[in-house]
Amino acid sequence: MKHPHLHPSSGPDADERGQRGSGRGHGPHGFGRGPRGGRPGPGGGPEGRGRGFGRPGGWQQGDLPSADDAEKWFAGRLPEGWFDAVDVTVDREEITVIGTLSGVDAGTDAAEAEGRISRFRAETREQRISIAQEAQGRYQRTVSWGARVGDTTALFTHLAVPVMTRLRQPERAVLDTLVDAGVARSRSDALAWSVRLVGEHADTWLADLREAMTAVDELRAKGPEL
């Protein structure tokens, strides 16, 4: 079985994402104190914000501005000549924009491709910060960037969001086996590995599930307010 590789976080550059402030949290739902020095509310924001009612323990679609048009917005906002194609991925915390560099042969040597990507990152930094700030104001999510040349893809900035869970002994044993076998460095890495593995082998099912959840959230949003 082919194992997905584990790559440690490279340490996101908050300035490049266009974020402001001290950066204690990550994006609009970072980890920080709640109002009046109390405990943080769900999602790290003020008490009463973050987790909606309905689906247990989860964010609701109505908690954040819709980002259904994010791909079209970036297609219209990104300067011409940057990318031949753009992949925009959205979740509750982050919008990741990965573009295929324009004018670079897909068969370019890996080392040259990395150099091209590095040059693009340096030359476009200020413009990307400005675009990220606009998008974050519009969608209330952190914007992360990446670029691709052929088979070489580099993420410039990205979030690593902690996710807390409780596991029973049989479930912990799975993580410990991955650690003991050297597949992962820790239980945390093993859990991330497992999530990526499920994602690789259940793309169609997960896509159908997300579509169904979106439909439920839209119907809930149309209902009367309590």
C-alpha positions, 0 to 999 in steps of 0.5 A, spaced: 500 500 500 502 506 498 503 511 504 501 518 503 508 522 505 508 526 512 510 533 511 511 538 517 508 544 517 513 549 514 511 555 518 506 559 515 508 567 513 502 571 516 504 577 512 504 573 506 497 571 507 495 578 509 493 577 516 494 583 521 495 583 528 499 579 533 497 572 530 496 569 536 490 565 532 490 563 525 485 567 521 478 569 523 477 563 527 484 563 531 485 561 538 485 566 543 481 569 549 473 570 549 470 577 551 472 580 558 478 575 558 473 569 559 474 562 555 474 562 548 468 561 545 467 555 540 472 556 534 476 561 538 472 567 537 467 570 542 462 566 546 456 564 542 459 564 535 463 559 531 458 553 532 451 553 530 445 549 532 443 543 529 449 538 527 453 536 533 459 539 534 460 542 527 460 549 524 454 551 520 454 554 513 450 560 516 456 562 521 460 564 515 459 568 509 458 563 503 464 562 499 461 558 493 463 564 488 470 564 491 473 560 485 469 565 480 472 571 484 479 569 484 478 568 477 476 575 476 481 578 481 488 575 479 492 578 474 493 576 467 499 572 466 500 569 473 497 562 472 494 558 466 489 554 471 487 555 478 485 551 483 481 554 489 479 550 495 475 552 501 473 550 508 471 553 514 477 556 516 481 557 509 481 558 502 487 555 498 489 558 491 494 554 487 495 556 480 499 553 475 505 558 473 503 561 466 509 560 460 512 555 464 513 548 460 510 542 464 516 538 463 521 543 466 526 539 471 524 539 478 530 544 480 528 549 475 521 548 477 522 550 484 526 556 482 521 558 478 516 558 483 520 561 488 521 567 483 514 567 482 513 567 490 518 573 491 516 577 485 508 577 487 508 577 494 505 584 495 500 583 490 498 577 493 498 580 500 493 585 497 488 580 494 488 576 500 486 582 504 480 583 500 478 576 499 479 575 507 474 581 508 469 578 503 469 571 505 472 571 513 477 566 511 484 566 511 487 565 504 493 561 503 497 561 496 501 555 492 504 554 485 505 549 481 509 547 475 508 540 472 508 535 477 512 540 482 507 543 487 509 548 493 505 551 498 507 558 500 502 559 506 497 554 509 494 553 516 495 547 521 489 547 525 489 543 531 483 538 532 481 535 539 478 528 539 477 522 544 479 515 542 477 509 545 483 503 546 482 500 539 482 506 535 488 509 539 492 502 538 491 504 530 495 510 531 500 507 536 501 501 530 503 507 525 507 510 530 511 504 532 512 502 524 515 509 523 509 511 518 508 517 523 512 520 528 506 521 533 499 520 534 498 526 532 501 525 525 498 518 525 491 521 525 493 526 520 495 520 516 489 516 517 485 522 514 489 523 508 488 516 507 481 516 507 481 522 503 485 519 497 480 513 497 473 516 498 473 522 494 467 520 491 463 519 497 466 525 501 464 529 495 457 526 495 456 527 503 459 535 502 453 536 497 448 533 501 450 537 507 450 543 503 443 542 501 441 541 508 444 547 511 441 551 505 434 549 507 436 550 515 438 557 513 431 558 509 427 556 515 424 561 521 429 564 526 428 562 533 
